[in-house]
C-alpha cells in the first residue's frame, strides 16, 4: 500500500488481533426510529463495552455520545408513555372514571 492509501478498518479490529476494538457496535438504525426496547438494549451493550474497556479512546467517546443520545431517547419514550397512561379510579358513588397519570414528585 502506498502511504496515501488507507487500509480498510474491520468492525472488530484486524482478524486475530488482541486489544481494544476500533469501533463501537453502534446500530445502523437511526435513534429516532428505535423503539424503547431497541434503544435500551443498545445502550446496555454500549455501557458493558465501556465498563470492560473494550473500546479505544475514540470509539469510547463515540460510544459515550451515542449512549447519551440513546438515554435521552429512552427518557422521551417513557415520558410519552406516561402521558398516554390513564388511571382507572372510582367516584364516591362507585362510577368508574379515568384520571391522567400522576407525575412523580
N, C-alpha and C positions, 0 to 999 in steps of 0.2 A: 504494500500500500504506500502511496506517496504521502508526504506529510500533510497535504491538503485534503486527503480523503478521510472520511470519518468511518470508523468501524461501527457496524450496527450494534445497538445495545439490546441484549436479550433481557426479557422481563425479569428473570431471577438471577441475573449476572451470567457470566460465561459458564458453559457447561463444566461441571466438575470443580468449580472454584469454591473455596471456602470464604466466609466473610459476609459482610452486610450486603443486602440487596441494593441495587441502584434505584429501583422504582417502587413506590408504594403500590399495593394491589388496588388501585382506585378503579371503581367500576366504570364501565363505558357509559352507563346511563346517567343523564343529567340529574342532579339532585332534585330539581323542581319536579321531575317526572316520577320520583320514587314514592312508594308507599311508606308509611311509618315503619313497617316491619323491614322493608328493604334497607332503609336508611339506618335503622338501629343496628341491623346485622353488619352492615359495612363499618359503622362507627365502632362496634365492638371488635371487629377484626383489626382495624387500624390501631386501636388502643393496645391490643395484645402485641402487635408488631413493635409499637413504640416502647412498651414496657419491657419487652425481651431484647431490645437493642438490635433488632433485625434489619434496620434501615441505616443507610449512611446519613450524613448531616443534611444534604439537600433533599433527599427523599423523606427524611423526618420532618423537615419544615413543610414540605408539600403535604404530607400526611396530616400534620397539625392543622394546616389551613383548611384542608378538605374536612377534617374532623369537626372543626369549628362550624363550618357551613352545614354539615350533617346534623350537629347538635341543634343549631338554630331551626333547621327544617323540622326536626322531630318535635321541638318545643312548639312550633307553629301548628303542626298537625294535631298535637294534644290540645292546644288552645281551641282550634276549630272543632274538635270532638266535644270538648266541654260546652261550647256554645250550642251544640246540637242536642245535647243530652237534656232531657227534662225529667223531673222527679214527679212521681205519682204520689199525691197526698189526698187527704180527705177533709172535706168541710166538716163543721161540727154536726151537721145533720146526717153525715155519712156519705154525702155525694162526693164521688171522686173528682179531682181536679189536677191539672198539670201545672207544675211550677218550674221556672227556669233553674238550671243547675246553679247551686250556691257556690260562689267563689270561695276559695280557701283563703283564710286570713293569716 
